[in-house]
Amino acid sequence: MGATRIDSRRLAMALLICCGLIVSGLASAKADTDPSVQHYVDSQGRSICSNLAEGPTTGAVHGTVDGTQLAGGFTHLQAVEIIRLSVQRYCPEYVPLVKQAGY
């Protein structure tokens, strides 16, 4: 029984460490938003929402990501982040649509 108690403590400690790493990773990822991405969201976020409002489909989300990537010279991942942040801030009603589109 003594060995089981030690293993349980080690398991608990390992889980706490993993949870701490995950939480700290999420916090730093949020804090590390590229300034150019944030600037684009600030200046174009409402326009992105207007574009989605014209035809709220997953195709429109994909097209908006592609258009943002080309217009702003962003990577695909940056364009996806721009769409997510814009929708979260200016038109949260489209969050489910963005998720449905796979972003």
WOKA-V956111 format. One record per pair of residues at least 4 apart in sequence whose C-alpha atoms are under 8 Angstrom apart, sorted by the first residue. I is the first residue (numbers start at 1). J is the second residue. D is the distance in Angstrom with one decimal. If there is no record, write none. Layout:
I|J|D ; I|J|D
This chain:
1|5|6.4 ; 2|6|6.5 ; 3|7|6.2 ; 4|8|6.1 ; 5|9|6.3 ; 6|10|6.2 ; 7|11|6.0 ; 8|12|6.1 ; 9|13|6.1 ; 10|14|6.1 ; 11|15|6.2 ; 12|16|6.2 ; 13|17|6.2 ; 14|18|6.2 ; 15|19|6.1 ; 16|20|6.1 ; 17|21|6.2 ; 18|22|6.2 ; 19|23|6.2 ; 20|24|6.1 ; 21|25|6.0 ; 22|26|6.2 ; 23|27|6.3 ; 24|28|6.2 ; 25|29|6.0 ; 26|30|6.3 ; 27|31|6.3 ; 28|32|6.0 ; 29|33|7.1 ; 33|37|6.9 ; 33|38|6.7 ; 34|38|6.3 ; 35|39|6.0 ; 36|40|6.1 ; 37|41|6.3 ; 37|78|6.7 ; 37|79|8.0 ; 37|81|7.6 ; 37|82|6.1 ; 38|42|6.2 ; 38|82|7.5 ; 39|43|6.2 ; 40|44|5.5 ; 40|45|7.1 ; 40|82|7.2 ; 41|45|4.6 ; 41|82|5.8 ; 41|83|7.9 ; 41|85|6.8 ; 41|86|5.6 ; 44|48|6.3 ; 45|49|6.4 ; 45|82|7.8 ; 45|83|7.7 ; 45|85|7.9 ; 45|86|4.6 ; 45|87|7.4 ; 45|89|7.9 ; 45|90|6.7 ; 46|50|6.2 ; 46|86|7.1 ; 46|90|6.1 ; 47|51|6.2 ; 48|52|6.4 ; 48|64|7.2 ; 48|83|7.2 ; 48|86|7.0 ; 48|87|7.9 ; 49|53|6.1 ; 49|86|7.2 ; 49|87|6.5 ; 49|90|6.8 ; 49|91|6.0 ; 50|54|6.5 ; 51|55|7.4 ; 51|60|7.9 ; 51|64|7.6 ; 52|56|5.1 ; 52|57|7.6 ; 52|60|6.2 ; 52|61|6.8 ; 52|64|7.7 ; 55|60|6.5 ; 56|60|6.3 ; 56|61|7.7 ; 56|94|7.8 ; 56|97|7.5 ; 57|61|6.5 ; 57|97|7.1 ; 58|62|6.3 ; 58|97|6.4 ; 58|98|7.1 ; 58|100|6.8 ; 58|101|4.9 ; 59|63|6.1 ; 59|101|7.6 ; 60|64|5.9 ; 61|65|6.2 ; 61|97|7.8 ; 61|98|6.5 ; 61|101|6.7 ; 62|66|6.2 ; 62|101|7.1 ; 63|67|6.0 ; 64|68|5.9 ; 64|83|7.7 ; 65|69|6.1 ; 65|76|7.4 ; 65|79|5.5 ; 65|80|5.9 ; 65|83|6.6 ; 66|70|6.3 ; 66|76|7.5 ; 66|79|7.4 ; 67|71|5.9 ; 68|72|5.7 ; 68|73|7.8 ; 68|74|7.3 ; 68|79|5.7 ; 69|73|5.5 ; 69|74|4.7 ; 69|75|6.0 ; 69|76|6.0 ; 69|78|7.6 ; 69|79|5.2 ; 70|74|6.8 ; 74|78|5.7 ; 74|79|6.0 ; 75|79|6.2 ; 76|80|6.2 ; 77|81|6.2 ; 78|82|6.2 ; 79|83|6.3 ; 80|84|6.2 ; 80|103|6.8 ; 81|85|6.0 ; 82|86|5.9 ; 83|87|6.0 ; 84|88|6.1 ; 84|95|7.6 ; 84|98|7.2 ; 84|103|7.5 ; 85|89|6.1 ; 86|90|5.8 ; 86|91|7.3 ; 87|91|4.7 ; 87|92|5.3 ; 87|93|7.8 ; 87|94|6.3 ; 87|95|6.3 ; 88|92|4.8 ; 88|95|6.6 ; 91|95|7.7 ; 94|98|6.3 ; 95|99|6.2 ; 96|100|6.0 ; 97|101|6.2 ; 98|102|6.6 ; 98|103|5.5 ; 99|103|5.0
